């Protein structure tokens, strides 16, 4: 008797399919987190502890998930997060990701460490593109990357500031190395980032001068002057950093702990979100990155002040499992689950989503 084909119905199904197809080294790179991976796990566990407050017999006429974000009119609040080296997951790499995102009208944030050039991605994209930027100590290099993003038609810069150094044990154990033919194409021919020097006996090769040239807050002021694009600062967890970002003219902040891949035992992104939204106090949009696996997670993030969310690993799972259709289906599942969650909590628009969708019940807003 023939068995029925396995049809993914949730993001966990795509994760299972992807992990069956990827090498042990690639799995260690894509799935790993920093140190003991406590924050990696907490990004998910924190969502699971938040409860929703259902409502009955709502009037759902005209319900939709539309929003405006930094001048864009978007069909839903789900963006493709910047992640490196999509060709590790699928031969077409970021080409397929862009096609899948476009099928769902989702903004795709192209990584500085993409394995396909932003110009080629832009030629295939049917939805907006943003560009994720790691600032280089050499401002000419940074400006070169910014100019490429602008010329390719990217609509914003997502400046990632939370990963000057990291230690990921799972990658080390697996001996991860990029395979032949996969590299960060935007960095070809450019000066490399500083790396720690060899340490003398009894020293650790971190504070050996490699971190001295890392960009600082003054570099954001310079970037604000040289780029015409909206700037979002990604990697904010502390409310004081969020306030400073706003004071320096950033156009948005993204609450993120880099998917648990940088500093272990920091809070889950969803737990930091309310503190950041309170600090920003509506001055700029706040987005959330980290741990999204269900439409209910998106609803919880919106309830705690996020305007939109970014999804990283699940898109790579969809890519590894089924290429562009897999990416599109991952995004479709999330949107469908969000719409169900909105309907069952009595919300017809994203503007109606606030803390009153969370349990314990809160009074309806006036």
Secondary structure, DSSP 8 states (H G I E B T S, - for coil): ---------SHHHHHHHHHHHS-HHHHHHHH--STT-HHHHHHHHHHHH-EE---SS---TT----EEETTEEESSSEEE---S-GGGT-TTTHHHHHHHHHHTT--EEE-TT-SS-HHHHHHH-SS-EEEEE---SSHHHHHHHHHHHHHHT--EEEEE-S-SS---HHHHHHT----TT---GGGTTS----------TT--TTSSSTTTT---HHHHHHHHHH--SEEEEEEE-SHHHHHHHHHTT-SEEEE--GGGTSSTT---HHHHHHHHHHHHTTSSEEEEES---SHHHHHHHHHTT-SEEEE-HHHHHHHHHHHHHHHHHHHHHHHHHHHHHHHHTT-SSGGG-SGGGEES------
